[in-house]
Amino acid sequence: GLGDILVGAFKDFGPSGTNPFDVYDVSGDCLSPRFLSSTNTASGNHDGWVTPDGRTYYGVPFGGRTIQQDPNRIDLHVMDLTDRSNPRQLLNWNRNQLPAAIRDRLVPTRNFHDVSTNDAGTRVYLALYGGNNALGGFPLDGSGRCANGLLILDSSDIALGRPNPQLSYISFLSWCDPEEDPAFHYYDPDFEDGATAAAHATEYVIHENGREYIVTTDESGGGLAGHADGMCAHKSYARFIDISDEARPRVVSTFKPDVNKPEHCERNQAEHVIGGMIHYIGFDDRYATRLVVYAGADYGMRFVDFRDPEHPKEIAYYKKEAHVAADAPPAQLYPNFTTGSTPTGELDFTRPDPRYDAENCLWYTGWNQGGLVTIELTHPEYNPCLRRHASGGGWLAPAGPGKINMTLDVKRSEGGRGTEIE
């Protein structure tokens, strides 16, 4: 399974053939991974996904020539990892393989950005990185405004190992759709038509209610920059999308932190507020999801309760303090490829997806300057390690009284905010 391998796919904006892909075996001593293979993917790896069975890798390039300039450009490439000592390229795909009417809608956007699959690997979920504020370029005539959103493909041929596999179209949800059909979708007027930012992180979950959803975030240069003007220009954030009817996905709710609400824009500008956008995402349990955790660009971790998918509730946040590195110059906040100290007057920047350790009820996250951070929620409702229950019985001594039955409940005091165990 996926837990036995470590995959390293390196970002590259150069020509095909210079995109290293390494596989390591971590089933033994994870501190000493065993090297298995090194090869190249068919194109760049701005984002990638290994299916839950560990047999297939999907990679998404970023940048390069547009689909109009190069009809053969790769939008998504697929690698077979069945033999991890000898991965092989399986197929390359681009939007020209879609039905003509859908293809024409998606052409104005330069890039896709994120990819994930369902648990069986029979569906692929792609973020079309469109709108009118996308990094990497967008049509100045506004034609990419609605070429922005979620594309679902049938990947059953790949998952089932069929010869000559193909990816088949199922549906496309444009970020414009909720505004155009608010009777069907939840429409958030703060998001307008969704064109001020591009579809970014796109992940499949099964909610604790048993239904399938896609969780997304949006990205723009303005949101990444962290300053108030950029935040005001970036208006589109997170969506929770019901895919029970995958031919017609439905937005059921949206989420944005208070600092991003339009009514706070003037105050943010006047007070020079530092804050950006929700960026990457993690879950308490991908197959019984209640909590979604957003790693923010320039404003830390946001913990959101989706027990009621139509009414998400932010229940906690964590902001990393400024990091001061010894003998290191300050880093540049954006594009933030350097390391060192947090820039003066700025915030540290969360980078990778947060990950949950269910055994110890801890969240792990990485920060540009501050490195690895471990976070614990201290409210028993959101931390099962703080609401342990045990029962049993026994005798105090062979000559003692009769059997004693005991029940023990352990949780933090003061609704989880206290430090004593009660």
ChimeraX attribute file (.defattr): number of C-alpha atoms within 10 A of each C-alpha:
attribute: neighborCount
match mode: 1-to-1
recipient: residues
	/A:1	10
	/A:2	15
	/A:3	11
	/A:4	13
	/A:5	19
	/A:6	19
	/A:7	19
	/A:8	14
	/A:9	22
	/A:10	18
	/A:11	19
	/A:12	17
	/A:13	16
	/A:14	13
	/A:15	11
	/A:16	13
	/A:17	12
	/A:18	17
	/A:19	20
	/A:20	18
	/A:21	17
	/A:22	19
	/A:23	22
	/A:24	20
	/A:25	20
	/A:26	17
	/A:27	15
	/A:28	10
	/A:29	9
	/A:30	13
	/A:31	7
	/A:32	11
	/A:33	16
	/A:34	16
	/A:35	14
	/A:36	16
	/A:37	16
	/A:38	18
	/A:39	18
	/A:40	19
	/A:41	25
	/A:42	24
	/A:43	27
	/A:44	30
	/A:45	25
	/A:46	18
	/A:47	20
	/A:48	24
	/A:49	20
	/A:50	22
	/A:51	22
	/A:52	16
	/A:53	15
	/A:54	20
	/A:55	19
	/A:56	22
	/A:57	22
	/A:58	24
	/A:59	27
	/A:60	24
	/A:61	25
	/A:62	26
	/A:63	17
	/A:64	17
	/A:65	14
	/A:66	18
	/A:67	20
	/A:68	12
	/A:69	9
	/A:70	10
	/A:71	12
	/A:72	15
	/A:73	19
	/A:74	25
	/A:75	24
	/A:76	26
	/A:77	22
	/A:78	23
	/A:79	21
	/A:80	20
	/A:81	20
	/A:82	13
	/A:83	11
	/A:84	19
	/A:85	16
	/A:86	13
	/A:87	23
	/A:88	18
	/A:89	16
	/A:90	18
	/A:91	18
	/A:92	19
	/A:93	16
	/A:94	17
	/A:95	22
	/A:96	18
	/A:97	13
	/A:98	17
	/A:99	11
	/A:100	11
	/A:101	8
	/A:102	16
	/A:103	14
	/A:104	13
	/A:105	17
	/A:106	28
	/A:107	18
	/A:108	23
	/A:109	25
	/A:110	26
	/A:111	29
	/A:112	29
	/A:113	26
	/A:114	27
	/A:115	26
	/A:116	24
	/A:117	24
	/A:118	18
	/A:119	15
	/A:120	13
	/A:121	22
	/A:122	17
	/A:123	22
	/A:124	24
	/A:125	22
	/A:126	26
	/A:127	28
	/A:128	28
	/A:129	33
	/A:130	37
	/A:131	29
	/A:132	25
	/A:133	24
	/A:134	26
	/A:135	19
	/A:136	13
	/A:137	15
	/A:138	20
	/A:139	16
	/A:140	10
	/A:141	9
	/A:142	14
	/A:143	17
	/A:144	23
	/A:145	25
	/A:146	22
	/A:147	29
	/A:148	33
	/A:149	27
	/A:150	25
	/A:151	21
	/A:152	23
	/A:153	20
	/A:154	19
	/A:155	21
	/A:156	18
	/A:157	16
	/A:158	23
	/A:159	17
	/A:160	12
	/A:161	10
	/A:162	10
	/A:163	8
	/A:164	9
	/A:165	15
	/A:166	18
	/A:167	21
	/A:168	17
	/A:169	18
	/A:170	15
	/A:171	17
	/A:172	25
	/A:173	23
	/A:174	25
	/A:175	28
	/A:176	20
	/A:177	20
	/A:178	23
	/A:179	18
	/A:180	13
	/A:181	11
	/A:182	12
	/A:183	9
	/A:184	15
	/A:185	18
	/A:186	20
	/A:187	21
	/A:188	18
	/A:189	12
	/A:190	16
	/A:191	23
	/A:192	15
	/A:193	23
	/A:194	29
	/A:195	27
	/A:196	24
	/A:197	30
	/A:198	33
	/A:199	32
	/A:200	28
	/A:201	25
	/A:202	26
	/A:203	23
	/A:204	22
	/A:205	22
	/A:206	19
	/A:207	22
	/A:208	17
	/A:209	12
	/A:210	11
	/A:211	14
	/A:212	20
	/A:213	24
	/A:214	23
	/A:215	19
	/A:216	26
	/A:217	26
	/A:218	30
	/A:219	29
	/A:220	28
	/A:221	20
	/A:222	23
	/A:223	30
	/A:224	25
	/A:225	21
	/A:226	23
	/A:227	19
	/A:228	26
	/A:229	18
	/A:230	20
	/A:231	27
	/A:232	21
	/A:233	17
	/A:234	27
	/A:235	26
	/A:236	30
	/A:237	26
	/A:238	25
	/A:239	24
	/A:240	21
	/A:241	24
	/A:242	23
	/A:243	17
	/A:244	12
	/A:245	9
	/A:246	17
	/A:247	13
	/A:248	14
	/A:249	22
	/A:250	22
	/A:251	25
	/A:252	18
	/A:253	20
	/A:254	23
	/A:255	20
	/A:256	20
	/A:257	16
	/A:258	10
	/A:259	19
	/A:260	24
	/A:261	14
	/A:262	17
	/A:263	12
	/A:264	13
	/A:265	18
	/A:266	13
	/A:267	13
	/A:268	20
	/A:269	16
	/A:270	9
	/A:271	10
	/A:272	12
	/A:273	17
	/A:274	20
	/A:275	24
	/A:276	28
	/A:277	32
	/A:278	31
	/A:279	27
	/A:280	24
	/A:281	24
	/A:282	23
	/A:283	21
	/A:284	21
	/A:285	18
	/A:286	17
	/A:287	16
	/A:288	16
	/A:289	22
	/A:290	22
	/A:291	23
	/A:292	22
	/A:293	24
	/A:294	24
	/A:295	28
	/A:296	26
	/A:297	23
	/A:298	26
	/A:299	24
	/A:300	25
	/A:301	25
	/A:302	20
	/A:303	20
	/A:304	20
	/A:305	18
	/A:306	19
	/A:307	16
	/A:308	13
	/A:309	18
	/A:310	14
	/A:311	12
	/A:312	19
	/A:313	15
	/A:314	17
	/A:315	13
	/A:316	14
	/A:317	16
	/A:318	15
	/A:319	15
	/A:320	17
	/A:321	12
	/A:322	17
	/A:323	19
	/A:324	16
	/A:325	14
	/A:326	8
	/A:327	8
	/A:328	10
	/A:329	14
	/A:330	17
	/A:331	19
	/A:332	15
	/A:333	21
	/A:334	12
	/A:335	10
	/A:336	13
	/A:337	9
	/A:338	14
	/A:339	17
	/A:340	18
	/A:341	21
	/A:342	23
	/A:343	17
	/A:344	12
	/A:345	7
	/A:346	18
	/A:347	23
	/A:348	24
	/A:349	29
	/A:350	29
	/A:351	19
	/A:352	17
	/A:353	19
	/A:354	23
	/A:355	18
	/A:356	20
	/A:357	12
	/A:358	13
	/A:359	8
	/A:360	11
	/A:361	17
	/A:362	16
	/A:363	19
	/A:364	16
	/A:365	20
	/A:366	18
	/A:367	17
	/A:368	22
	/A:369	25
	/A:370	20
	/A:371	14
	/A:372	11
	/A:373	13
	/A:374	13
	/A:375	14
	/A:376	14
	/A:377	21
	/A:378	21
	/A:379	21
	/A:380	18
	/A:381	13
	/A:382	18
	/A:383	19
	/A:384	17
	/A:385	19
	/A:386	20
	/A:387	15
	/A:388	12
	/A:389	12
	/A:390	9
	/A:391	9
	/A:392	9
	/A:393	10
	/A:394	10
	/A:395	12
	/A:396	11
	/A:397	9
	/A:398	7
	/A:399	7
	/A:400	8
	/A:401	9
	/A:402	11
	/A:403	11
	/A:404	10
	/A:405	10
	/A:406	10
	/A:407	9
	/A:408	10
	/A:409	12
	/A:410	14
	/A:411	22
	/A:412	17
	/A:413	16
	/A:414	12
	/A:415	11
	/A:416	19
	/A:417	12
	/A:418	13
	/A:419	10
	/A:420	10
	/A:421	12
	/A:422	11
